[in-house]
């Protein structure tokens, strides 16, 4: 977005900026489609365990029913690959992309705050947002794990529900960049998600370029009250070790449109 003239009163400039970045009012059909897109992205970015692998045909069929859109096309490209892989190969690829690579971790506050004290506060703030909306993740995952953030967005709607995605847009861009560099099919899922967000600003692009070059900020501290990395150890400088996940929390579902949150592992 181009800078607004300084002659425009500050209040008007603020409201114009907010209107530009706020999702447009959706029809009921568009809202339903958007909710399904977000929920599908959440499911496809979870660890591909036996249960998720068994649902691949259902996921593919659900994507085929979506109205034509860039997001639907990206998800269709992903499921073409996803449906054709052996379960063990899917698991190996997921671990390589999201557990072993520092710049494609799915923990969003890491990209904004790195291993600093501010990250712990960001996690608390995000968890409080969920609770204020009447949603409790029951400790199954950290609140900044992308599948969790996507499920909240699907449940709470384009306004406040998608606010964490907009806040962490730069981290999402970095994840997409890293997956594209690795030629991972998961890049299609991130590309689908990014089409649902406001276009990046020049400041966003500059910040992502800096993240690519330098990585997130670093500081040898823990993330209390969310714990440290491993057995009481802090993450060493310039490295990223994904936080230890709690046992998976599962809610039975019959199709992707039913709310279902499960841990990645």
C-alpha positions as CSV (number, residue, x, y, z in Angstrom):
1,X,0.0,0.0,0.0
2,X,1.4,3.5,-0.9
3,X,2.0,5.9,1.9
4,X,-1.0,8.2,2.5
5,X,-0.5,11.9,2.2
6,X,0.4,13.6,5.5
7,X,-2.3,16.2,4.9
8,X,-4.9,13.6,5.7
9,X,-5.9,13.6,9.4
10,X,-4.2,10.8,11.4
11,X,-7.5,9.2,12.4
12,X,-8.6,8.9,8.8
13,X,-5.3,7.5,7.7
14,X,-5.5,4.9,10.4
15,X,-9.0,3.9,9.5
16,X,-8.1,3.7,5.8
17,X,-5.2,1.5,6.5
18,X,-7.4,-0.8,8.7
19,X,-10.0,-1.0,5.9
20,X,-7.4,-2.0,3.4
21,X,-6.0,-4.8,5.5
22,X,-9.4,-6.0,6.8
23,X,-11.0,-8.9,4.9
24,X,-13.9,-7.8,2.7
25,X,-17.4,-8.6,3.9
26,X,-18.2,-12.2,2.8
27,X,-21.4,-13.7,1.6
28,X,-22.5,-16.8,3.6
29,X,-21.3,-19.0,0.7
30,X,-17.9,-17.3,0.6
31,X,-17.6,-17.5,4.4
32,X,-18.3,-21.2,4.3
33,X,-15.8,-21.8,1.6
34,X,-13.1,-19.8,3.4
35,X,-13.8,-21.7,6.6
36,X,-13.3,-25.0,4.8
37,X,-10.1,-23.7,3.1
38,X,-8.6,-22.8,6.5
39,X,-9.6,-26.1,8.1
40,X,-8.2,-28.0,5.1
41,X,-4.9,-26.1,5.5
42,X,-4.9,-26.9,9.2
43,X,-5.4,-30.6,8.5
44,X,-2.8,-30.8,5.7
45,X,-0.2,-29.2,7.8
46,X,-0.6,-31.7,10.7
47,X,1.8,-34.6,11.1
48,X,0.6,-37.3,8.5
49,X,0.0,-40.1,11.0
50,X,-2.0,-43.2,10.1
51,X,-5.3,-41.5,10.8
52,X,-4.6,-38.5,8.5
53,X,-3.1,-40.7,5.8
54,X,-6.3,-42.8,5.8
55,X,-8.4,-39.7,5.1
56,X,-6.5,-38.7,2.0
57,X,-9.3,-39.6,-0.4
58,X,-11.8,-37.6,1.7
59,X,-9.5,-34.6,1.8
60,X,-9.0,-34.8,-2.0
61,X,-12.7,-35.0,-2.6
62,X,-13.4,-32.1,-0.3
63,X,-10.9,-29.9,-2.2
64,X,-12.5,-30.9,-5.5
65,X,-15.8,-29.5,-4.3
66,X,-14.4,-26.1,-3.5
67,X,-15.3,-23.1,-5.8
68,X,-12.6,-22.3,-8.2
69,X,-9.9,-20.1,-6.7
70,X,-6.1,-19.8,-6.5
71,X,-6.2,-21.3,-3.0
72,X,-8.2,-24.3,-4.3
73,X,-5.8,-24.8,-7.1
74,X,-2.8,-24.8,-4.8
75,X,-4.4,-27.4,-2.5
76,X,-5.3,-29.6,-5.5
77,X,-1.6,-29.5,-6.5
78,X,-0.6,-30.6,-3.0
79,X,-3.1,-33.4,-2.7
80,X,-2.0,-34.8,-6.1
81,X,1.3,-35.5,-4.5
82,X,0.0,-36.2,-1.0
83,X,-2.4,-39.0,-2.2
84,X,0.3,-40.7,-4.2
85,X,2.9,-41.1,-1.4
86,X,3.6,-44.1,0.9
87,X,2.7,-43.2,4.5
88,X,6.3,-43.7,5.7
89,X,7.6,-41.4,3.0
90,X,5.0,-38.7,4.0
91,X,6.2,-39.0,7.6
92,X,9.9,-38.7,6.7
93,X,9.3,-35.7,4.5
94,X,7.2,-33.9,7.1
95,X,9.8,-34.4,9.8
96,X,12.6,-33.2,7.4
97,X,10.6,-30.1,6.4
98,X,9.1,-28.9,9.7
99,X,11.1,-30.5,12.5
100,X,14.7,-30.4,11.2
101,X,14.7,-27.1,9.3
102,X,15.0,-23.9,11.2
103,X,13.3,-21.6,8.6
104,X,10.3,-23.8,8.0
105,X,9.2,-24.6,11.5
106,X,5.4,-24.3,12.1
107,X,5.8,-22.3,15.4
108,X,4.9,-18.8,14.3
109,X,6.1,-16.7,17.2
110,X,9.6,-17.9,16.6
111,X,9.9,-15.8,13.4
112,X,8.7,-12.7,15.1
113,X,10.5,-13.0,18.4
114,X,13.1,-15.8,18.0
115,X,14.5,-17.3,21.1
116,X,13.8,-14.3,23.3
117,X,11.8,-13.5,26.4
118,X,9.2,-11.7,24.2
119,X,8.3,-15.1,22.6
120,X,7.0,-16.4,25.9
121,X,4.8,-13.4,26.3
122,X,3.6,-13.7,22.8
123,X,2.5,-17.3,23.5
124,X,0.7,-16.3,26.6
125,X,-1.1,-13.5,24.7
126,X,-2.2,-15.9,22.0
127,X,-3.5,-18.4,24.4
128,X,-5.5,-15.6,26.2
129,X,-7.0,-14.7,22.8
130,X,-8.2,-18.3,22.4
131,X,-9.7,-18.4,25.9
132,X,-11.4,-15.0,25.4
133,X,-13.1,-16.5,22.4
134,X,-14.2,-19.5,24.4
135,X,-11.7,-21.9,22.9
136,X,-9.3,-24.1,24.9
137,X,-6.6,-26.1,23.1
138,X,-6.2,-28.3,26.1
139,X,-2.4,-28.3,26.0
140,X,-2.2,-30.5,23.0
141,X,0.1,-28.1,21.2
142,X,1.7,-24.7,21.7
143,X,-0.8,-22.0,20.8
144,X,1.4,-20.6,17.9
145,X,1.6,-24.0,16.1
146,X,0.3,-23.1,12.6
147,X,-2.4,-25.9,12.4
148,X,-3.8,-24.6,15.8
149,X,-3.8,-21.0,14.6
150,X,-5.6,-22.1,11.4
151,X,-8.2,-24.0,13.3
152,X,-8.9,-20.9,15.5
153,X,-9.2,-18.8,12.3
154,X,-11.7,-21.2,10.9
155,X,-13.7,-21.3,14.1
156,X,-13.7,-17.6,15.0
157,X,-14.0,-16.0,11.5
158,X,-12.2,-13.5,9.3
159,X,-12.0,-10.7,11.8
160,X,-10.5,-11.6,15.2
161,X,-10.0,-15.2,14.2
162,X,-7.6,-14.4,11.4
163,X,-5.8,-11.7,13.2
164,X,-3.0,-14.0,14.4
165,X,-2.4,-15.0,10.8
166,X,-2.2,-11.4,9.7
167,X,0.1,-10.6,12.6
168,X,2.5,-13.4,11.6
169,X,2.3,-12.9,7.8
170,X,6.0,-12.4,7.6
171,X,6.7,-15.7,9.3
172,X,4.3,-17.4,6.9
173,X,6.1,-15.8,3.9
174,X,9.4,-17.2,5.3
175,X,8.0,-20.7,5.7
176,X,6.7,-20.6,2.1
177,X,10.1,-19.3,0.9
178,X,11.9,-22.1,2.7
179,X,9.6,-24.8,1.4
180,X,9.9,-23.5,-2.2
181,X,13.7,-23.5,-1.9
182,X,13.5,-27.1,-0.7
183,X,11.0,-27.9,-3.6
184,X,8.6,-29.4,-1.0
185,X,5.0,-29.9,-2.1
186,X,4.0,-28.4,1.2
187,X,4.8,-25.0,-0.4
188,X,1.4,-25.3,-2.1
189,X,-0.4,-25.4,1.2
190,X,1.4,-22.2,2.4
191,X,0.7,-20.6,-1.0
192,X,-3.0,-21.4,-0.6
193,X,-3.0,-19.8,2.8
194,X,-1.2,-16.7,1.7
195,X,-3.8,-16.0,-1.0
196,X,-6.4,-15.6,1.8
197,X,-4.4,-12.8,3.5
198,X,-4.0,-9.1,2.5
199,X,-1.1,-8.6,0.0
200,X,2.3,-8.0,1.6
201,X,3.5,-4.5,2.0
202,X,7.0,-3.3,1.0
203,X,7.8,-3.4,4.7
204,X,6.7,-7.0,4.8
205,X,8.9,-7.9,1.9
206,X,11.9,-6.1,3.4
207,X,11.4,-7.9,6.7
208,X,11.1,-11.3,5.1
209,X,14.3,-10.7,3.1
210,X,16.0,-9.8,6.4
211,X,14.7,-13.0,8.1
212,X,16.0,-15.0,5.1
213,X,19.4,-13.5,5.5
214,X,19.8,-13.2,9.2
215,X,17.1,-15.4,10.9
216,X,15.0,-14.4,13.9
217,X,16.4,-12.6,17.0
218,X,18.2,-14.9,19.4
219,X,18.8,-14.8,23.1
220,X,19.7,-17.6,25.5
221,X,16.5,-17.8,27.5
222,X,13.6,-20.2,28.1
223,X,10.0,-19.9,27.3
224,X,8.5,-20.2,30.8
225,X,5.7,-21.0,31.6
226,X,5.8,-23.0,28.4
227,X,9.0,-24.7,29.4
228,X,12.5,-25.0,27.9
229,X,13.9,-27.0,25.1
230,X,14.4,-30.6,26.2
231,X,15.4,-31.6,29.7
232,X,15.9,-28.2,31.3
233,X,18.2,-26.9,28.5
234,X,17.9,-23.7,26.6
235,X,18.3,-23.7,22.8
236,X,21.9,-22.9,21.8
237,X,22.5,-19.7,19.9
238,X,21.7,-19.7,16.1
239,X,19.9,-23.0,16.3
240,X,16.2,-24.0,16.5
241,X,14.9,-27.1,18.3
242,X,11.1,-27.4,18.0
243,X,9.4,-27.3,21.5
244,X,8.5,-30.6,23.0
245,X,4.8,-31.4,22.0
246,X,2.3,-32.8,24.5
247,X,0.5,-36.0,23.7
248,X,-1.9,-35.6,20.8
249,X,-5.4,-34.4,21.5
250,X,-8.0,-35.9,19.1
251,X,-11.6,-35.1,18.5
252,X,-13.4,-37.7,16.3
253,X,-14.7,-36.3,13.0
254,X,-16.4,-37.7,10.0
255,X,-15.2,-35.1,7.5
256,X,-12.9,-32.1,7.2
257,X,-15.7,-29.6,7.8
258,X,-16.1,-31.0,11.3
259,X,-13.8,-29.2,13.9
260,X,-11.0,-31.6,14.7
261,X,-7.8,-30.6,16.3
262,X,-5.0,-33.1,16.8
263,X,-1.4,-32.7,17.7
264,X,1.2,-33.2,15.0
265,X,2.7,-36.0,16.9
